[in-house]
Amino acid sequence: LLALNVELNMTPSKPFTTLVVGDSVTQDIFNNFQIGAVGEIANLTTNKASGLVGAYLLIKRFLKNHPAPRHLLIASTPEFFTYIPTNNTAKTYLKTVFQKPEEKDFLQSFLNDDEDEGFSPAIMNMDSRIGLKVLALLAPKPTGLFMGGRIADDTLVPEPRIPNPDLIKDIVTRGKKSLEIPNANLQILLKVCSLATEFNLKMHFVLAPIAQSTLH
C-alpha cells in the first residue's frame, strides 16, 4: 500500500519538507502521533523485513513523483542497517511489492537470487496463487501517505514495566549480535547518498526511540 501511495500525486500546497524512512520502531511512532506540522513530513517508514533496500526503492519512487524535500531522515534501530531480506521474506516484502521492470532487475542483482519457481498448478500453491490475490482485493485503496493524529503529551510520566523473562532473553540475544553493516547494504547507502546529492537533500541519521524498559 505504501509503495502505491508514494506514486500518488497528492503533494500538499507546498512540497514536503522532510522525507522519513525507518523500521517498525519509528513506524509505530509515526502511525500513532502527529509528527511535525500537517503536510510537512512524508512518512515512508516500513519495517526491518523490508530492509534498507526496500527503503531505497520507496525513496526512488517518491522522488520520481514528488518535488524533492529539503531533508532525508533515516530513523531506525541499528539492526535496520545490518539486515538483508532473503527467501520468503524477500519475496513477501520486496519481490511482490516492487514490480516495475527496473525494480525487478535491481532486486535480482541485489539479492543475487537465481530462483526459478517454474510452473506448478494453482492447487499446489493455494495461498500465493489464489488466496493472496483474493485478499488483495480487500486491501485498502491508496489514499496518500499516512500520519497518526495523536498529539504527544510531554507532561506524562512513562509507567515502569518489567519485561517478561522470554522478552528479556530475546533482548539480550539481540544485544550480542554484530552490528557490522554488510557490504551489500553499504552499496545501498551509497545509492541513497547519490540520490541525496542529485536532489540536494540534506541527510540525517537518527537512532529510533526506544522503550525505557528495553533500554534498561
Salt bridges, closest charged atoms under 4 A:
GLU7 OE1 - ARG61 NH1 3.67
GLU7 OE2 - LYS100 NZ 2.89
GLU79 OE1 - ARG174 NH2 2.53
GLU103 OE2 - ARG61 NE 2.77
ASP113 OD2 - LYS95 NZ 2.25
GLU115 OE1 - LYS95 NZ 3.76
GLU117 OE2 - LYS91 NZ 3.23
